[in-house]
């Protein structure tokens, strides 16, 4: 049994407990535009996975309709193998030449082919790796006519799975302005329930503004998808965050959920908006907040402070932060990849009047000790877990209490059965003998302590 915080399901009582998120430090890029077809972006509207081939990254580049591929042995040093012949002048969904396709073009309108690291032509790709499948790589992305699904045997060349989109283009017309907005962002992931796409939807607020929201569509087979339902609408709480940053309101640009313990964490892209451009989209900046859900439907932010602020690396010129669908979780650490730009959302609209010198969008990697995304913290508080079934030989805690302590009180049949005290440690893997078995309520008392995880293990 592993408990990762926050955890709504097992917490029966909490006093003076705060859920505190990790602090992300500035870092150097691990991926930047280096080929001419990538400029000006190598950003993670995409995925980073770890497979038998090593670390694999599927990222957005060029005109945001090209999917680039990069590979790494260690997750930090990346290279971009040239794997496919490409018509760079072709429409996005026609740029790749299939391995068995004859290399021709009509009247040379498409020019000559180029060997590239491009593996698909679509927007905002989410790649799911299922190693035991005939085609282990599945991609969900925004393409021709709406959201489409793709597949690949080796992750180097993706083919469209159907003539028709899996989810037809979703449009929303503002009745006041008559401007039509289209969904595009839809991070997709797989869990025990099947496949889920967090599809961007829209709502018009009481001031007549079109607001980006978080929607959801599900599938059991990656072919048939449910009707998209809106789950989470931005509120005045998000608007206040944007206003504190010098903007006017905030939308949910996207949400990237992943399983975390018994619930879900999500990387929320909060779009802080200055104003709507008359002939285009909104002008503003995007930064990342950490969100939690016990069931994948009801969401809340962990903090009013961003996990990854837009000014973390580029300072005041920072513009947009985007992420892959999930971090990479390893035995000893978490690799949290993200991308940031030195220009704001809306720069390529015709109404944009500012000048940006050398616009770029790069990818970085924040590295955290294992399980240390969120902690239950208190200088003087308590947390009660259970009742729950404890079966094992040891209990492991991931605890930061260098100048404090954590006390564990075990109650069986409503009576105190055992007490353990952990003092002055900062350890991801601190083990104690498990003093009880069976149905137990565990009371935790904090003194200047941050508890990230608690696990019951069996050495046998």
For each residue, the residues with C-beta under 8 A, 3 or more apart:
1: 388 389 390 392 455 456
2: 261 453 454 455
3: 7 10 261 262 385 453 454 455
4: 7 260 261 262 371 374 452 453
5: 19 261 374 375 376 451 452 453
6: 19 263 292 302 374 376
7: 3 4 10 11 261 262 263 385
8: 11 263 292 294
9: 262 263 294
10: 3 7 262 385 386 388
11: 7 8 14 383 384 385
12: 384 385 386 441
13: 382 383 384
14: 11 17 381 382 383 384
15: 381 382 383
16: 378 380 381 382
17: 14 376 377 378 381 382 383 446
18: 376 377 378
19: 5 6 292 302 303 374 375 376 377
20: 303 374 375 377 450
21: 290 302 303 305 307 373 374
22: 307 368 372 373 374
23:
24: 307 308 312 336 366
25: 366
26: 312 313
27: 313 364 365 366
28: 364
29: 32 362 363 364
30: 76 77 78 337 363 364 365
31: 42 57 59 70 78 362 363
32: 29 42 360 362 363
33: 38 39 40 41 42 61 360 361 362
34: 38 80
35: 38 39 80 116 117
36: 39
37: 61 62 66 86 88 114 116 118
38: 33 34 35 41 42 61 62 66 68
39: 33 35 36 62
40: 33 359 360 361
41: 33 38 60 61 62 64 339 341 360 361
42: 31 32 33 38 59 60 61 68 339 361 362 363
43: 46 59 60 61 322 339 341 361 362 363
44: 47 48 57 59 60 322 323 324 337 338 339 363
45: 59 60 64 123 124 125 185 322
46: 43 57 58 59 60 67 124 125 126 127 324
47: 44 57 58 125 126 127 128 324 325
48: 44 55 56 57 58 75 324 328 335 337
49: 55 56 127 129 328
50: 54 55 56 75 328 330
51: 54 56 129 131 136 155
52: 131
53: 56 71 155
54: 50 51 71 72 73
55: 48 49 50 71 72 73 74 75 78 328
56: 48 49 50 51 53 69 70 71 127 129 155
57: 31 44 46 47 48 69 70 71 72 78 324 337 363
58: 46 47 48 67 68 69 119 125 127 139 155
59: 31 42 43 44 45 46 67 68 70 339 363
60: 41 42 43 44 45 46 64 66 67 68 123 124 125
61: 33 37 38 41 42 43 64 66 67 68 118
62: 37 38 39 41 65 66
63: 66 92
64: 41 45 60 61 123
65: 62 92 121 122 123
66: 37 38 60 61 62 63 92 95 118 121
67: 46 58 59 60 61 118 119 120 121 122 125 139 141 158
68: 38 42 58 59 60 61 80 117 118 119
69: 56 57 58 80 81 83 117 118 119 155 156
70: 31 56 57 59 78 79 80 117
71: 53 54 55 56 57 78 79 80 81
72: 54 55 57 75 76 77 78 79
73: 54 55 77
74: 55 77
75: 48 50 55 72 328 335 365
76: 30 72 365
77: 30 72 73 74
78: 30 31 55 57 70 71 72
79: 70 71 72
80: 34 35 68 69 70 71 117
81: 69 71 117
82: 115 116 117
83: 69 115 116 117 119 156 157
84: 96 97 115 116 117 118 119 156 157
85: 96 97 103 113 114 115 116
86: 37 95 96 97 113 114 115 116 118
87: 90 94 95 96 97 105 110 111 113
88: 37 95 111 114 116
89: 109 110 111
90: 87 94 95 110 121
91: 94 95 121
92: 63 65 66 95 121 122 123 143 144
93: 121 122 143 144 160
94: 87 90 91 121
95: 66 86 87 88 90 91 92 118 121
96: 84 85 86 87 118 119 120 121 157
97: 84 85 86 87 101 103 113
98: 101 157 159
99: 157
100:
101: 97 98
102:
103: 85 97 113
104:
105: 87 108 109 110 111
106: 109 110
107:
108: 105 111 112
109: 89 105 106
110: 87 89 90 105 106
111: 87 88 89 105 108
112: 108
113: 85 86 87 97 103
114: 37 85 86 88
115: 82 83 84 85 86
116: 35 37 82 83 84 85 86 88
117: 35 68 69 70 80 81 82 83 84
118: 37 61 66 67 68 69 84 86 95 96 121
119: 58 67 68 69 83 84 96 152 155 156 157 158
120: 67 96 125 139 141 150 158
121: 65 66 67 90 91 92 93 94 95 96 118 143
122: 65 67 92 93 125 139 141 142 143 148 150
123: 45 60 64 65 92 141 142 143 184
124: 45 46 60 141 142 184 185 186 187
125: 45 46 47 58 60 67 120 122 139 140 141 150
126: 46 47 139 140 141 186 187 188 189 197 325
127: 46 47 49 56 58 137 138 139 155
128: 47 137 138 139 140 188 189 190 195
129: 49 51 56 136 137 138 155
130: 133 136 138 190
131: 51 52 136
132: 136
133: 130 136 138
134: 153
135: 138 151 152 153
136: 51 129 130 131 132 133 152 153 155
137: 127 128 129 151 152 153 154 155 158
138: 127 128 129 130 133 135 149 150 151 222
139: 58 67 120 122 125 126 127 128 149 150 151 152 158
140: 125 126 128 147 148 149 150 166 186 188 195 197 222
141: 67 120 122 123 124 125 126 147 148 150
142: 122 123 124 146 147 148 183 184 185 186
143: 92 93 121 122 123 146 147 148 160 165
144: 92 93 148 165
145: 148 164 165 168 169
146: 142 143 165 166 167 168 169 170
147: 140 141 142 143 165 166 167 186 197 199 225
148: 122 140 141 142 143 144 145 160 161 162 165 166
149: 138 139 140 160 161 162 166 222 223
150: 120 122 125 138 139 140 141 158 159 160 161
151: 135 137 138 139 158 159 161
152: 119 135 136 137 139 155 156 157 158 159
153: 134 135 136 137
154: 137 157
155: 51 53 56 58 69 119 127 129 136 137 152
156: 69 83 84 119 152
157: 83 84 96 98 99 119 152 154
158: 67 119 120 137 139 150 151 152
159: 98 150 151 152
160: 93 143 148 149 150 163
161: 148 149 150 151 166 222 223
162: 148 149 165 166 223
163: 160
164: 145 168
165: 143 144 145 146 147 148 162 168 169
166: 140 146 147 148 149 161 162 219 222 223 224 225
167: 146 147 170 186 197 199 217 225 228
168: 145 146 164 165
169: 145 146 165 182 183
170: 146 167 182 183 199 201 228
171: 180 181 182 183
172: 180 181 182 183 201 202 210
173: 178 179 180 181
174: 177 178 179 180 181 204 208 210
175: 178 204
176: 204 208
177: 174 208 210
178: 173 174 175
179: 173 174 210
180: 171 172 173 174
181: 171 172 173 174 202 210
182: 169 170 171 172
183: 142 169 170 171 172 186 199 200 201 202 215 228
184: 123 124 142 200
185: 45 124 142 199 200 253 254 269
186: 124 126 140 142 147 167 183 197 198 199 200 217 254
187: 124 126 197 198 254 255 256 257 325
188: 126 128 140 195 196 197 198 325
189: 126 128 195 196 256 257 258 325 326
190: 128 130 194 195 196
191: 194 196 259 296
192: 259
193: 196 218 296
194: 190 191 218 219 220
195: 128 140 188 189 190 218 219 220 222
196: 188 189 190 191 193 216 217 218 219 257 296
197: 126 140 147 167 186 187 188 216 217 218 219 225
198: 186 187 188 214 215 216 254 255 256 257
199: 147 167 170 183 185 186 215 216 217 228
200: 183 184 185 186 212 213 214 215 252 253 254
201: 170 172 183 212 213 214 215 228 230
202: 172 181 183 210 211 212 213
203: 210 211 213 230 233
204: 174 175 176 208 209 210 211
205: 208 209 211
206:
207:
208: 174 176 177 204 205
209: 204 205 249 276
210: 172 174 177 179 181 202 203 204 276
211: 202 203 204 205 233 234 249 251
212: 200 201 202 234 251 252 253 271
213: 200 201 202 203 230 231 232 233 234 251 252
214: 198 200 201 230 231 232 252 254 255 299
215: 183 198 199 200 201 228 229 230 231
216: 196 197 198 199 228 229 231 296 297
217: 167 186 196 197 199 225 226 227 228 229
218: 193 194 195 196 197 225 226
219: 166 194 195 196 197 222 223 224 225 226
220: 194 195 224
221: 224
222: 138 140 149 161 166 195 219
223: 149 161 162 166 219
224: 166 219 220 221
225: 147 166 167 197 217 218 219
226: 217 218 219 229
227: 217
228: 167 170 183 199 201 215 216 217
229: 215 216 217 226
230: 201 203 213 214 215 233
231: 213 214 215 216 297 298 299
232: 213 214 252 255 299
233: 203 211 213 230 252
234: 211 212 213 238 239 249 250 251 252
235: 238 239
236: 239 240
237: 240 241 301 304
238: 234 235 241 242 249 250 251 252 270
239: 234 235 236 242 243 248 249 250
240: 236 237 243 244 304
241: 237 238 244 245 250 270 272 304
242: 238 239 245 247 248 249 250 270 272 273 284
243: 239 240 246 247 248 249
244: 240 241
245: 241 242 272 285
246: 243
247: 242 243 250 272 273 274 284 285
248: 239 242 243 273 274 275
249: 209 211 234 238 239 242 243 272 273
250: 234 238 239 241 242 247 270 271 272 273
251: 211 212 213 234 238 270 271 273 282
252: 200 212 213 214 232 233 234 238 255 268 269 270 271
253: 185 200 212 269 270 271 286
254: 185 186 187 198 200 214 268 269 322
255: 187 198 214 232 252 266 267 268 269 291 299
256: 187 189 198 266 267 268 269 323 324 325 326
257: 187 189 196 198 264 265 266 291 293 296
258: 189 264 265 266 325 326 327
259: 191 192 263 264
260: 4 263 264 265 373
261: 2 3 4 5 7
262: 3 4 7 9 10 294
263: 6 7 8 9 259 260 292 293 294 295
264: 257 258 259 260 292 293 294 295 296
265: 257 258 260 290 291 292 373 374
266: 255 256 257 258 290 291 292 293 299
267: 255 256 288 289 290 291 307 323 326
268: 252 254 255 256 288 289 290 291 299 301
269: 185 252 253 254 255 256 286 287 288 321 322 323
270: 238 241 242 250 251 252 253 286 287 288 289 306
271: 212 250 251 252 253 282 284 285 286 345
272: 241 242 245 247 249 250 284 285 286 287
273: 242 247 248 249 250 251 276 282 283 284
274: 247 248 282 283 284
275: 248 282 283
276: 209 210 273 281 282 283
277: 280 281 282 283 346 349 351 352
278: 351
279: 349 350 351
280: 277 346 349 350 351
281: 276 277 345 346 349
282: 251 271 273 274 275 276 277 345 346
283: 273 274 275 276 277 344 345 346 349 352
284: 242 247 271 272 273 274 344 345 346
285: 245 247 271 272 310 318 319 320 344 345
286: 253 269 270 271 272 310 319 320 321 322 345
287: 269 270 272 306 308 309 310 321
288: 267 268 269 270 306 307 308 321 323 338
289: 267 268 270 301 302 303 306 307
290: 21 265 266 267 268 301 302 303 307 373 374
291: 255 257 265 266 267 268 299 300 301 302
292: 6 8 19 263 264 265 266 299 300 301 302 374
293: 257 263 264 266 296 297 298 299 300
294: 8 9 262 263 264 298
295: 263 264 298
296: 191 193 196 216 257 264 293
297: 216 231 293
298: 231 293 294 295
299: 214 231 232 255 266 268 291 292 293
300: 291 292 293
301: 237 268 289 290 291 292 304
302: 6 19 21 289 290 291 292 307 374
303: 19 20 21 289 290 307
304: 237 240 241 301
305: 21
306: 270 287 288 289 309 310
307: 21 22 24 267 288 289 290 302 303
308: 24 287 288 312 321 323 338 340 366
309: 287 306 312 318 321
310: 285 286 287 306 314 318 319 320 321 340
311: 314 315 316 318
312: 24 26 308 309 318 321 340
313: 26 27 318 340 364
314: 310 311 317 318 319 340 341 342
315: 311 318
316: 311
317: 314 342 343
318: 285 309 310 311 312 313 314 315 321 340 341 342
319: 285 286 310 314 340 341 342 343 344 345 347
320: 285 286 310 340 341 343 344 345 361
321: 269 286 287 288 308 309 310 312 318 338 339 340
322: 43 44 45 254 269 286 338 339 340
323: 44 256 267 269 288 308 336 337 338 339
324: 44 46 47 48 57 256 327 337 338
325: 47 126 187 188 189 256 258
326: 189 256 258 267
327: 258 324 334 335 336 337 373
328: 48 49 50 55 75 334 335 337
329: 334 370
330: 50 333 334 335 370
331: 370
332: 369 370 428
333: 330 367 368 369 370
334: 327 328 329 330 367 368 369 370 371 372 373
335: 48 75 327 328 330 365 366 367
336: 24 323 327 365 366 367 368
337: 30 44 48 57 323 324 327 328 363 364 365 366
338: 44 288 308 321 322 323 324 363 364 365 366
339: 41 42 43 44 59 321 322 323 361 362 363 364
340: 308 310 312 313 314 318 319 320 321 322 361 362 364
341: 41 43 314 318 319 320 344 359 360 361 362
342: 314 317 318 319 356 358 359 360 361
343: 317 319 320 347 356 359
344: 283 284 285 319 320 341 347
345: 271 281 282 283 284 285 286 319 320
346: 277 280 281 282 283 284 349 351 352
347: 319 343 344 352 354 356 359
348: 352
349: 277 279 280 281 283 346 352
350: 279 280
351: 277 278 279 280 346
352: 277 283 346 347 348 349
353:
354: 347
355:
356: 342 343 347 359
357:
358: 342
359: 40 341 342 343 347 356
360: 32 33 40 41 341 342
361: 33 40 41 42 43 320 339 340 341 342
362: 29 31 32 33 42 43 339 340 341
363: 29 30 31 32 42 43 44 57 59 337 338 339
364: 27 28 29 30 313 337 338 339 340
365: 27 30 75 76 335 336 337 338
366: 24 25 27 308 335 336 337 338
367: 333 334 335 336
368: 22 333 334 336 372 373
369: 332 333 334 372 398 428
370: 329 330 331 332 333 334 398 428
371: 4 334 398 428 452 453
372: 22 334 368 369 375 398 428 452
373: 21 22 260 265 290 327 334 368 452
374: 4 5 6 19 20 21 22 265 290 292 302 452
375: 5 19 20 372 400 450 451 452
376: 5 6 17 18 19 383 444 446 450 451 452
377: 17 18 19 20 446 449 450 451
378: 16 17 18 381 382 383 446 447 449
379: 404 446 447 448
380: 16 446 447
381: 14 15 16 17 378 445 446
382: 13 14 15 16 17 378 443 444 445 446
383: 11 13 14 15 17 376 378 443 444 446 451
384: 11 12 13 14 441 442 443 444
385: 3 7 10 11 12 388 441 442 443 444 454
386: 10 12 439 440 441 442
387: 439 440 441
388: 1 10 385 439 440 441 442
389: 1 438 439 440
390: 1 434 436 437 438 439 440 442 456
391: 437 438 456 458
392: 1 395 434 456 457 458
393: 433 434 457 458 459 460
394: 431 432 433 434 456 457 458 459
395: 392 408 431 432 433 434 454 455 456 457
396: 429 430 431 432 453 454 455 456 457
397: 406 422 427 430 432 451 453 454 455
398: 369 370 371 372 427 428 429 430 451 452 453 454
399: 406 422 425 426 427 430 449 450 451 452
400: 375 426 449 450 452
401: 404 405 406 422 423 424 425 426 447 448 449 450
402: 424 425 426
403: 424 448
404: 379 401 423 424 446 447 448 449
405: 401 421 422 423 424 447 448 449
406: 397 399 401 421 422 444 445 446 447 449 451
407: 419 420 421 422 444 445 447
408: 395 419 420 421 422 432 442 443 444
409: 416 418 419 442 443 444 445
410: 416 417 418 419 435 436 440 441 442
411: 414 415 416 417 440 441 442 443
412: 415 417 436 438 439 440 441
413:
414: 411 441
415: 411 412
416: 409 410 411 419
417: 410 411 412 435 436 440
418: 409 410 435 436
419: 407 408 409 410 416
420: 407 408 432 435
421: 405 406 407 408
422: 397 399 401 405 406 407 408 425 430 432
423: 401 404 405
424: 401 402 403 404 405
425: 399 401 402 422 430
426: 399 400 401 402
427: 397 398 399 430
428: 332 369 370 371 372 398 452
429: 396 398
430: 396 397 398 399 422 425 427
431: 394 395 396 457
432: 394 395 396 397 408 420 422
433: 393 394 395
434: 390 392 393 394 395 437 456
435: 410 417 418 420
436: 390 410 412 417 418 440
437: 390 391 434
438: 389 390 391 412
439: 386 387 388 389 390 412
440: 386 387 388 389 390 410 411 412 417 436
441: 12 384 385 386 387 388 410 411 412 414
442: 384 385 386 388 390 408 409 410 411
443: 382 383 384 385 408 409 411
444: 376 382 383 384 385 406 407 408 409 451
445: 381 382 406 407 409
446: 17 376 377 378 379 380 381 382 383 404 406 449 451
447: 378 379 380 401 404 405 406 407
448: 379 401 403 404 405
449: 377 378 399 400 401 404 405 406 446
450: 20 375 376 377 399 400 401
451: 5 375 376 377 383 397 398 399 406 444 446 454
452: 4 5 371 372 373 374 375 376 398 399 400 428
453: 2 3 4 5 371 396 397 398
454: 2 3 385 395 396 397 398 451
455: 1 2 3 395 396 397
456: 1 390 391 392 394 395 396 434
457: 392 393 394 395 396 431
458: 391 392 393 394
459: 393 394
460: 393
